[in-house]
Amino acid sequence: AQTTFKFDTRYLENVNALTNSATITVDCALAPIHTVTIAQAGTQFNFKNLGTGQTATVVVKQDGTGGHTLDFDSIYKFPDGSAPTITTTANAVDIVSFISDGSNMLGSFVQDVK
């Protein structure tokens, strides 16, 4: 049987601001949603404290120069088997979300959010 939940107040997720670096540690014990402004090519994410079945989202913004990229290693799986190419326009915003299956990070991607 399904149960319906009614919330009398807004439900808010914690949001954690990340620091730009070549490899960004995303500590999911701090929040399920993270934001970062990237300022270099080849940035990678290193998720920690993300258990099987848990999700994490990163809102990725280009700095005022743009032209920066993300790299994903083989544990990151995306539709059609291809890692996304983020928008490289200055100040562009993309969103990457992941579900951990215990071995891999199953990803989805929303590009050029305006």
Beta strands, then each sheet from edge to edge (+ up, - down):
strand 1: 15-17
strand 2: 23-27
strand 3: 33-38
strand 4: 44-48
strand 5: 55-62
strand 6: 76-77
strand 7: 93-100
strand 8: 105-110
sheet 1: 1+ 3+ 5+ 7- 8+ 6+
sheet 2: 2+ 4+
end
